Amino acid sequence: MSVNFDRVAPFYDRLAQWVFGDSIRASQAYFLKEIRQGSRVLILGGGTGNILLDLDQLARKMQVTYLESSGEMLRLSREKLPFKFLSVRFIQGTEKNIPSGEFDVVITAFFLDVFDESKLPEIMETLYDHLANGGIWLQTDFTRTRVPWQRLLVKGMYLFFRVFTNLPGKKLLDFSWRFSQFNLTMKAYHHFFSNMIMTVVYEKDAGR
Ligand SMILES: C[S@@+](CC[C@H](N)C(=O)[O-])C[C@H]1O[C@@H](n2cnc3c(N)ncnc32)[C@H](O)[C@@H]1O
């Protein structure tokens, strides 16, 4: 059985707000301002679609390809229509269903943490290949810390999502190290929620 967020979709935002306050939404919105007018944007696992509202707030025209594997999450995302500046192509699917072509921006927010070590490299490789040279990858996720209450919270989250969504990931992986294996330059980063959440702007170097 593969991962399925349908069951948690109706209360996902409320739960995130209850546990993390505004940090989940604010962290992934933080670097959206780096996206230029006219960009082709790829969003993977966008959840209930709040990120589309935050993107539209920038008042810059963009073509967004929005991939969600959960039908329920996608339905909630579509409810955010209409947008003033975004043109959005909603697709129910996974990284395997990314339309051919390159994107100026890839956005992964609390998405890579879904996967385990066996699947993550392949997914990151696929997304990297779809990113144009000079394009940016906005990555937001939990980070590994040594703080006991944070480690406990992460453990609890993985347990919760394994039960309710059949999440394959079992522990938080070292995303920064994995990004460093690609031809990407870290341009900026910012922490949220007592350093437990990190949002990063990576730029794809020309030549690969
Ligand atoms: C932890 S949630 C994060 C949602 C949202 N990005 C946020 O920050 O609130 C992960 C999302 O990824 C979706 N998802 C899981 N595996 C996927 C895949 N292979 N391709 C596309 N979406 C996927 C889930 O349905 C879920 O909505």
The ligand as a MOL file (V3000), in Angstrom:
LIG
                    3D

  0  0  0     0  0            999 V3000
M  V30 BEGIN CTAB
M  V30 COUNTS 27 29 0 0 0
M  V30 BEGIN ATOM
M  V30 1 C 3.6310 16.3430 4.7850 0
M  V30 2 S 2.5280 16.8170 3.5330 0 CHG=1
M  V30 3 C 3.0430 18.4610 3.1840 0
M  V30 4 C 1.9560 19.2910 2.5380 0
M  V30 5 C 2.3310 20.7630 2.2570 0
M  V30 6 N 3.4800 20.8750 1.3860 0
M  V30 7 C 2.5780 21.5140 3.5340 0
M  V30 8 O 3.6970 21.9480 3.7760 0
M  V30 9 O 1.6350 21.6930 4.2960 0 CHG=-1
M  V30 10 C 3.1440 15.9130 2.1710 0
M  V30 11 C 2.2510 16.0140 0.9280 0
M  V30 12 O 2.8910 15.3280 -0.1490 0
M  V30 13 C 1.9250 14.5430 -0.8480 0
M  V30 14 N 2.6700 13.4420 -1.4510 0
M  V30 15 C 3.2020 12.3510 -0.8510 0
M  V30 16 N 3.9060 11.6060 -1.7330 0
M  V30 17 C 3.8040 12.2430 -2.9270 0
M  V30 18 C 4.3610 12.0190 -4.2180 0
M  V30 19 N 5.1480 10.9620 -4.4620 0
M  V30 20 N 4.0780 12.9070 -5.2010 0
M  V30 21 C 3.2680 13.9830 -4.9610 0
M  V30 22 N 2.7470 14.2580 -3.7520 0
M  V30 23 C 3.0170 13.4180 -2.7480 0
M  V30 24 C 0.9260 14.1410 0.2030 0
M  V30 25 O -0.3200 13.8170 -0.3550 0
M  V30 26 C 0.8860 15.3690 1.0960 0
M  V30 27 O -0.1000 16.2820 0.6850 0
M  V30 END ATOM
M  V30 BEGIN BOND
M  V30 1 1 1 2
M  V30 2 1 2 3
M  V30 3 1 2 10
M  V30 4 1 3 4
M  V30 5 1 4 5
M  V30 6 1 5 6
M  V30 7 1 5 7
M  V30 8 2 7 8
M  V30 9 1 7 9
M  V30 10 1 10 11
M  V30 11 1 11 12
M  V30 12 1 11 26
M  V30 13 1 12 13
M  V30 14 1 13 14
M  V30 15 1 13 24
M  V30 16 1 14 15
M  V30 17 1 14 23
M  V30 18 2 15 16
M  V30 19 1 16 17
M  V30 20 1 17 18
M  V30 21 2 17 23
M  V30 22 1 18 19
M  V30 23 2 18 20
M  V30 24 1 20 21
M  V30 25 2 21 22
M  V30 26 1 22 23
M  V30 27 1 24 25
M  V30 28 1 24 26
M  V30 29 1 26 27
M  V30 END BOND
M  V30 END CTAB
M  END
